[in-house]
Amino acid sequence: MDMIGFIGLGRMGRPMASNLCRKGFRLVVHDVNRQAVDELESLQARGAANAAQVAAESGIIVTMLPNSAIVSEVVAGRGGVIENAKPGSLIMDMSTVSPETTDAVARLAAAKGIGFVDAPVGRLAEHADRGESLFMVGGTPEDFARVKPLLEGMGTTIHHCGPAGSGTRTKLVNNFLAVSLCQMNAEALALSQRFGLNLEKTLEVLHGTTATNGQLKINWPNKVLKGDTTPGFTIDLAHKDLSLIVDSANAARVPMPMAAAAREAFSTARAAGFGSQDFSAMVDALCTIAGIEKPRLKG
């Protein structure tokens, strides 16, 4: 069995790596947060001093990092993963980054005889905790087969979307809808509150028509509508993803005015101090700005 390297033990990466440890995979891990490394060491993973050490000691190197710039630095930069990985090893980047970043890393890896898979994650942090993540995977059939056991150890739903870069592009399409729906839901519920409508009855109506959506029906009742805005996926990260979506769409000459409008709404929420809260808290941001009572379910 390959030694698995795992770089990036944040809110998503830590539970995913932990689940691999519990499933019997051998891991060497690194993160700038030493406490996260300590937690994985308690599950029998081995801590590494830096990304270069992880790459040198691993057959498959998994990265779960915050943004395109950090992926470029850690994976493709001087002293990074590609420079130190062995020929025949494989990099699986699970970060949400620009397609241009994914394509550049894939080319550099191929030039050194290193496999590459992009496998960004769907669903939320609590799904990662339970090992129920969804993965959108780009890569050759051979590389996909090589990483599939790891994905099965971290999640329940795996989609091979096509060649390298397909996973990243699918993730942007998915997040356009998931994140933009939060803004639409925020406006709808803020309006319902201003109208003085009963929240429970309003939701009952919405869930009985084509207006319903997964954020409003599944995520929000477990988060903001019960007063919990601790982040599973922050407004700051949602804004980052919307920026990736708008920029990638512009590069592809695809007009996306709703995505642009949603990004500016998330910019407003960040400016009002809501950036570190869960992205369902967009309704709280809007209600605060408009002077409307925040919607909360009873009981």
VEXMILO-178344 format. One line per 3 residues: number of its first residue (from 0); their letters; for each residue x, y, z negated of N, C-alpha, C. Coordinates in steps of 0.1 Angstrom, whole numbers, plus 5000, padded with zeros to 4 digits. Layout:
% residues N
NUM) a) X/Y/Z/X/Y/Z/X/Y/Z; ...
% end
This chain:
% residues 299
0) mdm) 5009/4988/5000/5000/5000/5000/5009/5012/5000; 5006/5022/5009/5013/5035/5009/5013/5042/4996; 5024/5048/4992/5023/5058/4981/5016/5070/4986
3) igf) 5006/5075/4978/4998/5086/4983/5003/5099/4976; 5006/5109/4984/5010/5122/4978/4997/5130/4978; 4996/5138/4968/4984/5147/4967/4988/5161/4962
6) igl) 4987/5171/4971/4991/5184/4968/4979/5193/4967; 4976/5199/4956/4964/5208/4954/4954/5202/4945; 4955/5205/4932/4946/5199/4922/4937/5209/4916
9) grm) 4930/5216/4924/4920/5226/4920/4907/5220/4917; 4896/5228/4918/4883/5223/4913/4878/5211/4922; 4882/5210/4934/4879/5199/4943/4890/5188/4943
12) grp) 4902/5193/4944/4913/5183/4945/4915/5175/4933; 4914/5180/4921/4916/5173/4909/4907/5161/4907; 4894/5162/4909/4885/5151/4907/4887/5141/4919
15) mas) 4890/5145/4930/4893/5136/4942/4905/5128/4939; 4916/5134/4935/4928/5126/4931/4925/5117/4919; 4918/5122/4910/4915/5114/4898/4907/5101/4902
18) nlc) 4898/5102/4911/4890/5091/4916/4899/5081/4923; 4909/5086/4931/4919/5077/4937/4927/5069/4927; 4931/5076/4916/4938/5069/4905/4930/5058/4899
21) rkg) 4917/5061/4897/4908/5052/4890/4905/5040/4899; 4907/5042/4913/4904/5031/4922/4917/5023/4925; 4928/5026/4918/4940/5018/4919/4950/5022/4929
24) frl) 4948/5034/4935/4959/5039/4944/4970/5045/4936; 4982/5044/4941/4994/5049/4935/4996/5064/4940; 4997/5073/4931/4998/5087/4935/5010/5094/4929
27) vvh) 5016/5103/4937/5025/5113/4933/5019/5127/4936; 5018/5136/4926/5010/5148/4927/5018/5160/4924; 5013/5171/4930/5019/5184/4927/5008/5195/4927
30) dvn) 5009/5205/4918/5001/5217/4918/5008/5228/4911; 5006/5240/4914/5012/5251/4907/5007/5252/4892; 4995/5246/4890/4990/5245/4876/4994/5233/4869
33) rqa) 5004/5234/4860/5010/5222/4853/4999/5214/4846; 4989/5221/4840/4979/5214/4833/4971/5204/4841; 4969/5207/4854/4962/5198/4863/4971/5186/4866
36) vde) 4984/5188/4867/4993/5177/4869/4993/5168/4857; 4993/5174/4845/4993/5166/4833/4981/5157/4832; 4969/5162/4837/4957/5155/4836/4958/5142/4846
39) les) 4964/5144/4857/4966/5133/4866/4976/5123/4861; 4987/5128/4854/4996/5119/4848/4990/5110/4837; 4980/5115/4831/4973/5107/4821/4965/5096/4827
42) lqa) 4963/5097/4841/4957/5086/4848/4967/5078/4856; 4979/5079/4852/4990/5071/4857/4996/5076/4871; 4992/5088/4875/4999/5094/4886/5012/5099/4882
45) rga) 5021/5101/4891/5035/5107/4888/5035/5121/4893; 5039/5130/4884/5041/5144/4888/5053/5147/4896; 5053/5156/4905/5064/5160/4913/5067/5175/4911
48) ana) 5080/5178/4913/5084/5192/4911/5079/5202/4921; 5077/5197/4933/5073/5205/4945/5067/5197/4956; 5062/5204/4966/5056/5197/4978/5066/5189/4985
51) aqv) 5079/5193/4986/5089/5186/4993/5091/5172/4987; 5091/5171/4974/5093/5158/4967/5081/5149/4970; 5069/5155/4970/5057/5147/4973/5059/5141/4987
54) aae) 5062/5149/4997/5063/5145/5010/5074/5134/5012; 5085/5136/5005/5096/5126/5007/5093/5113/5001; 5084/5112/4992/5081/5100/4985/5069/5093/4989
57) sgi) 5061/5098/4999/5048/5094/5002/5047/5089/5016; 5038/5079/5018/5035/5074/5032/5023/5082/5038; 5014/5086/5029/5003/5095/5033/5003/5107/5023
60) ivt) 5003/5119/5029/5003/5131/5021/4990/5139/5022; 4983/5140/5012/4970/5147/5012/4972/5161/5006; 4966/5171/5014/4966/5185/5009/4952/5190/5007
63) mlp) 4950/5197/4996/4937/5203/4993/4940/5217/4988; 4941/5227/4997/4946/5240/4993/4936/5251/4996; 4938/5263/4990/4928/5273/4991/4925/5280/5004
66) nsa) 4936/5282/5013/4933/5290/5025/4944/5287/5035; 4942/5293/5047/4951/5290/5058/4965/5294/5056; 4967/5305/5049/4981/5310/5047/4989/5300/5038
69) ivs) 4982/5295/5028/4988/5286/5019/4991/5272/5025; 4981/5267/5033/4984/5255/5041/4996/5257/5050; 4996/5268/5057/5008/5270/5066/5021/5270/5059
72) evv) 5021/5276/5047/5033/5277/5039/5037/5263/5034; 5028/5257/5027/5031/5244/5020/5033/5233/5030; 5026/5232/5041/5027/5221/5050/5037/5224/5061
75) agr) 5037/5235/5067/5045/5238/5079/5057/5247/5076; 5058/5253/5064/5068/5263/5061/5082/5256/5057; 5092/5264/5055/5105/5260/5052/5104/5252/5038
78) ggv) 5110/5240/5038/5110/5233/5026/5097/5226/5023; 5088/5226/5033/5074/5221/5031/5073/5206/5034; 5060/5203/5036/5057/5188/5038/5063/5183/5051
81) ien) 5061/5190/5062/5065/5184/5075/5080/5183/5075; 5087/5193/5070/5102/5192/5070/5107/5181/5062; 5100/5176/5052/5105/5166/5043/5098/5152/5044
84) akp) 5088/5152/5052/5081/5139/5054/5088/5129/5063; 5087/5117/5061/5094/5107/5069/5086/5104/5082; 5094/5102/5093/5087/5097/5105/5078/5085/5102
87) gsl) 5066/5085/5108/5057/5074/5105/5047/5077/5094; 5050/5087/5086/5041/5091/5076/5029/5098/5082; 5019/5102/5073/5007/5108/5078/5003/5119/5069
90) imd) 4999/5131/5074/4994/5142/5066/4979/5142/5068; 4971/5143/5057/4957/5145/5058/4954/5158/5050; 4950/5169/5058/4947/5182/5052/4932/5182/5050
93) mst) 4928/5184/5038/4914/5185/5034/4909/5199/5031; 4918/5209/5034/4914/5223/5031/4905/5228/5041; 4898/5239/5038/4889/5246/5048/4898/5258/5053
96) vsp) 4902/5256/5066/4911/5266/5071/4907/5270/5086; 4914/5279/5092/4911/5282/5106/4914/5271/5115; 4907/5269/5126/4911/5259/5136/4925/5261/5141
99) ett) 4929/5274/5142/4942/5277/5147/4953/5271/5138; 4951/5272/5125/4960/5266/5115/4960/5251/5117; 4949/5245/5117/4948/5230/5119/4956/5226/5132
102) dav) 4953/5233/5143/4959/5229/5155/4975/5231/5155; 4979/5241/5148/4994/5244/5147/5000/5233/5139; 4994/5230/5128/5000/5219/5119/5000/5206/5126
105) arl) 4990/5203/5133/4989/5190/5140/5000/5189/5151; 5003/5200/5158/5013/5200/5168/5027/5198/5162; 5030/5205/5151/5042/5204/5144/5045/5190/5138
108) aaa) 5034/5184/5133/5035/5171/5127/5038/5161/5139; 5031/5162/5150/5033/5153/5161/5047/5153/5166; 5053/5166/5167/5066/5167/5172/5077/5160/5164
111) kgi) 5073/5157/5151/5083/5150/5142/5079/5136/5140; 5069/5131/5148/5065/5117/5147/5057/5114/5134; 5049/5124/5130/5041/5123/5118/5026/5124/5122
114) gfv) 5018/5115/5117/5004/5115/5120/4997/5127/5113; 4986/5131/5118/4978/5142/5112/4963/5139/5113; 4956/5142/5102/4942/5141/5101/4937/5153/5094
117) dap) 4927/5160/5099/4920/5170/5092/4907/5164/5086; 4904/5166/5073/4893/5159/5067/4887/5169/5057; 4881/5180/5061/4875/5189/5051/4863/5182/5045
120) vgr) 4859/5188/5033/4850/5181/5024/4836/5188/5025; 4826/5181/5026/4812/5186/5024/4807/5183/5010; 4796/5189/5007/4790/5188/4994/4797/5196/4983
123) lae) 4794/5195/4971/4798/5204/4960/4808/5197/4951; 4813/5205/4941/4823/5201/4932/4817/5189/4923; 4804/5190/4919/4799/5179/4911/4798/5166/4919
126) had) 4797/5167/4932/4798/5155/4940/4812/5149/4940; 4822/5158/4940/4836/5153/4940/4838/5146/4926; 4833/5152/4916/4834/5146/4902/4829/5132/4902
129) rge) 4818/5129/4909/4812/5116/4909/4817/5107/4920; 4826/5112/4928/4831/5104/4940/4821/5103/4950; 4813/5113/4953/4802/5113/4962/4803/5123/4973
132) slf) 4816/5127/4976/4818/5137/4986/4815/5132/5000; 4813/5141/5010/4812/5138/5024/4824/5144/5031; 4829/5136/5041/4841/5141/5048/4838/5142/5063
135) mvg) 4843/5152/5069/4843/5155/5083/4857/5153/5089; 4860/5143/5096/4873/5139/5099/4877/5141/5114; 4889/5147/5116/4894/5148/5130/4907/5140/5130
138) gtp) 4909/5132/5140/4922/5125/5142/4920/5113/5152; 4931/5107/5155/4930/5095/5164/4923/5084/5157; 4918/5074/5164/4912/5063/5157/4921/5055/5148
141) edf) 4934/5055/5152/4944/5048/5144/4946/5055/5131; 4948/5068/5132/4950/5076/5119/4938/5076/5111; 4926/5077/5117/4914/5076/5109/4913/5063/5101
144) arv) 4916/5052/5108/4916/5039/5101/4925/5039/5089; 4937/5045/5091/4947/5045/5080/4942/5053/5068; 4935/5064/5070/4930/5072/5058/4917/5068/5053
147) kpl) 4909/5060/5060/4896/5056/5056/4895/5050/5042; 4904/5041/5038/4903/5036/5024/4904/5047/5014; 4912/5057/5016/4913/5068/5007/4900/5076/5006
150) leg) 4894/5079/5018/4881/5086/5018/4870/5078/5011; 4870/5065/5013/4861/5057/5006/4863/5057/4991; 4875/5060/4987/4878/5061/4972/4873/5074/4967
153) mgt) 4871/5084/4975/4867/5097/4970/4853/5101/4974; 4846/5094/4982/4833/5098/4987/4824/5087/4991; 4813/5091/4996/4803/5081/5000/4799/5082/5015
156) tih) 4802/5093/5021/4798/5095/5035/4810/5101/5043; 4813/5093/5054/4825/5097/5062/4821/5097/5076; 4824/5109/5083/4821/5111/5097/4834/5113/5105
159) hcg) 4837/5104/5114/4848/5107/5123/4843/5115/5135; 4847/5128/5135/4841/5138/5144/4848/5139/5157; 4860/5133/5158/4867/5134/5171/4882/5135/5168
162) pag) 4889/5141/5178/4904/5142/5176/4907/5153/5166; 4920/5154/5163/4925/5163/5153/4919/5177/5156; 4914/5184/5146/4908/5197/5148/4893/5196/5147
165) sgt) 4887/5185/5150/4873/5183/5150/4867/5184/5136; 4874/5179/5126/4868/5180/5113/4867/5194/5108; 4878/5202/5110/4878/5216/5107/4867/5224/5114
168) rtk) 4865/5222/5126/4855/5229/5134/4841/5225/5129; 4839/5212/5126/4826/5208/5121/4823/5214/5108; 4833/5215/5099/4832/5222/5086/4827/5236/5087
171) lvn) 4833/5243/5097/4829/5257/5099/4814/5258/5103; 4810/5250/5112/4796/5249/5116/4787/5247/5104; 4791/5236/5096/4783/5233/5084/4782/5244/5074
174) nfl) 4794/5251/5072/4794/5261/5061/4787/5274/5066; 4787/5276/5079/4779/5288/5084/4764/5286/5079; 4758/5275/5081/4745/5273/5076/4743/5273/5061
177) avs) 4752/5265/5054/4751/5264/5040/4753/5277/5033; 4762/5285/5037/4765/5298/5030/4755/5308/5034; 4752/5309/5047/4742/5319/5051/4728/5317/5045
180) lcq) 4725/5304/5043/4712/5301/5036/4711/5307/5022; 4723/5308/5016/4723/5314/5002/4718/5328/5003; 4723/5336/5013/4719/5350/5014/4704/5351/5018
183) mna) 4699/5342/5027/4685/5343/5030/4676/5339/5018; 4681/5329/5010/4673/5325/4998/4673/5336/4988; 4685/5343/4987/4686/5354/4977/4676/5365/4981
186) eal) 4675/5369/4994/4666/5379/4998/4651/5375/4996; 4649/5362/4999/4635/5357/4997/4630/5358/4983; 4639/5353/4974/4635/5352/4960/4635/5366/4953
189) als) 4644/5374/4957/4644/5388/4952/4631/5395/4956; 4626/5393/4969/4614/5399/4973/4602/5393/4965; 4602/5380/4963/4592/5374/4955/4591/5379/4941
192) qrf) 4603/5382/4935/4603/5388/4922/4597/5402/4922; 4601/5410/4932/4596/5424/4933/4581/5424/4935; 4576/5414/4942/4561/5413/4944/4554/5408/4932
195) gln) 4562/5403/4922/4556/5398/4909/4550/5384/4911; 4555/5376/4920/4550/5363/4922/4555/5353/4912; 4548/5343/4909/4552/5332/4901/4563/5324/4908
198) lek) 4575/5323/4902/4586/5316/4909/4583/5301/4912; 4578/5294/4902/4575/5280/4904/4565/5278/4915; 4555/5286/4916/4545/5284/4926/4551/5288/4940
201) tle) 4559/5299/4940/4565/5303/4953/4574/5292/4958; 4582/5285/4950/4591/5275/4954/4582/5263/4959; 4571/5260/4952/4563/5249/4956/4558/5251/4970
204) vlh) 4554/5264/4973/4549/5267/4987/4561/5265/4997; 4572/5271/4994/4583/5271/5003/4588/5256/5006; 4588/5248/4996/4592/5234/4998/4582/5226/5005
207) gtt) 4570/5231/5007/4560/5224/5015/4559/5229/5029; 4568/5238/5033/4568/5243/5047/4582/5241/5053; 4584/5245/5066/4597/5244/5072/4607/5255/5067
210) atn) 4602/5263/5058/4611/5273/5051/4621/5267/5042; 4618/5254/5037/4626/5248/5027/4640/5245/5033; 4650/5244/5024/4664/5241/5028/4671/5235/5016
213) gql) 4682/5228/5018/4689/5221/5008/4694/5229/4997; 4699/5241/5000/4703/5250/4989/4692/5254/4980; 4681/5258/4985/4669/5262/4977/4663/5250/4969
216) kin) 4663/5238/4976/4656/5227/4970/4664/5219/4961; 4677/5218/4964/4686/5209/4956/4696/5216/4947; 4703/5225/4953/4714/5232/4946/4709/5242/4936
219) wpn) 4701/5252/4941/4697/5263/4933/4690/5259/4920; 4681/5250/4920/4674/5246/4907/4683/5241/4897; 4695/5235/4901/4705/5230/4892/4715/5241/4888
222) kvl) 4715/5252/4895/4725/5263/4892/4718/5276/4888; 4718/5285/4897/4714/5299/4893/4700/5300/4888; 4690/5292/4893/4677/5293/4888/4675/5288/4874
225) kgd) 4685/5280/4869/4684/5277/4855/4695/5285/4847; 4700/5295/4853/4709/5304/4846/4724/5300/4846; 4727/5290/4854/4741/5285/4854/4748/5290/4867
228) ttp) 4757/5299/4865/4765/5304/4877/4780/5301/4875; 4783/5291/4867/4797/5286/4867/4800/5281/4880; 4812/5283/4885/4814/5280/4899/4817/5266/4903
231) gft) 4809/5261/4912/4812/5248/4919/4819/5252/4932; 4814/5263/4938/4819/5269/4950/4817/5284/4949; 4827/5292/4948/4826/5306/4944/4821/5315/4956
234) idl) 4816/5326/4952/4813/5336/4962/4825/5341/4970; 4837/5342/4963/4849/5345/4970/4853/5335/4980; 4851/5322/4977/4855/5312/4987/4844/5312/4998
237) ahk) 4832/5314/4995/4822/5315/5006/4824/5326/5015; 4829/5338/5010/4832/5349/5018/4844/5346/5027; 4854/5338/5021/4865/5334/5030/4861/5325/5041
240) dls) 4852/5316/5038/4847/5307/5049/4839/5315/5060; 4831/5324/5055/4824/5332/5065/4833/5341/5074; 4844/5345/5068/4854/5352/5076/4860/5343/5086
243) liv) 4864/5331/5082/4869/5321/5092/4859/5319/5103; 4846/5317/5099/4836/5315/5109/4835/5326/5119; 4834/5338/5114/4832/5350/5123/4844/5351/5132
246) dsa) 4856/5350/5126/4869/5352/5134/4870/5341/5145; 4867/5328/5141/4868/5318/5151/4857/5319/5161; 4845/5324/5158/4835/5326/5168/4839/5337/5177
249) naa) 4845/5348/5172/4850/5359/5181/4860/5354/5190; 4869/5345/5185/4880/5340/5194/4874/5331/5205; 4863/5324/5202/4856/5316/5212/4846/5323/5220
252) rvp) 4844/5336/5218/4834/5344/5225/4820/5339/5222; 4817/5336/5210/4804/5332/5206/4798/5342/5196; 4788/5350/5200/4783/5360/5191/4775/5354/5180
255) mpm) 4778/5358/5167/4772/5353/5156/4768/5364/5146; 4758/5372/5150/4754/5384/5142/4749/5380/5128; 4743/5369/5127/4738/5365/5113/4749/5361/5104
258) aaa) 4760/5355/5110/4772/5352/5102/4778/5365/5097; 4779/5374/5106/4786/5387/5103/4778/5394/5092; 4765/5394/5093/4756/5401/5083/4758/5394/5070
261) are) 4758/5381/5070/4760/5373/5057/4773/5376/5051; 4784/5377/5059/4797/5381/5053/4797/5394/5047; 4790/5404/5052/4790/5417/5046/4781/5417/5033
264) afs) 4771/5408/5033/4763/5407/5020/4772/5401/5009; 4780/5391/5013/4789/5385/5003/4800/5395/4999; 4804/5404/5008/4814/5414/5005/4808/5424/4994
267) tar) 4795/5427/4996/4788/5435/4986/4788/5429/4973; 4785/5416/4972/4784/5408/4960/4798/5408/4953; 4809/5406/4961/4822/5407/4955/4825/5420/4950
270) aag) 4822/5431/4957/4824/5444/4952/4817/5447/4939; 4805/5441/4937/4798/5442/4925/4802/5433/4913; 4813/5426/4915/4819/5418/4905/4814/5404/4904
273) fgs) 4808/5399/4914/4802/5385/4913/4811/5375/4920; 4823/5379/4925/4831/5370/4933/4835/5357/4927; 4837/5356/4914/4841/5344/4907/4830/5335/4903
276) qdf) 4817/5339/4906/4806/5331/4902/4802/5322/4914; 4794/5312/4910/4789/5302/4920/4782/5309/4931; 4783/5304/4944/4777/5311/4955/4762/5312/4954
279) sam) 4755/5304/4946/4741/5305/4944/4738/5318/4936; 4748/5324/4930/4746/5337/4923/4744/5349/4932; 4744/5346/4945/4740/5357/4954/4727/5364/4951
282) vda) 4718/5356/4946/4705/5361/4942/4706/5370/4930; 4715/5367/4921/4717/5376/4909/4724/5389/4913; 4733/5388/4923/4740/5400/4928/4729/5409/4934
285) lct) 4721/5404/4943/4711/5412/4950/4701/5418/4940; 4696/5410/4930/4687/5415/4921/4693/5426/4912; 4705/5424/4908/4712/5434/4900/4713/5447/4908
288) iag) 4717/5447/4920/4719/5459/4928/4705/5466/4930; 4694/5458/4932/4681/5463/4935/4673/5466/4922; 4678/5463/4911/4671/5465/4898/4659/5456/4897
291) iek) 4661/5443/4901/4650/5433/4900/4653/5423/4890; 4644/5418/4882/4646/5408/4873/4651/5395/4880; 4662/5389/4874/4667/5377/4880/4657/5365/4879
294) prl) 4656/5358/4890/4646/5347/4890/4652/5335/4882; 4644/5330/4873/4648/5318/4865/4636/5309/4863; 4638/5296/4865/4628/5286/4862/4625/5285/4847
297) kg) 4613/5282/4844/4610/5280/4829/4614/5266/4825; 4617/5266/4812/4620/5253/4806/4634/5248/4808
% end
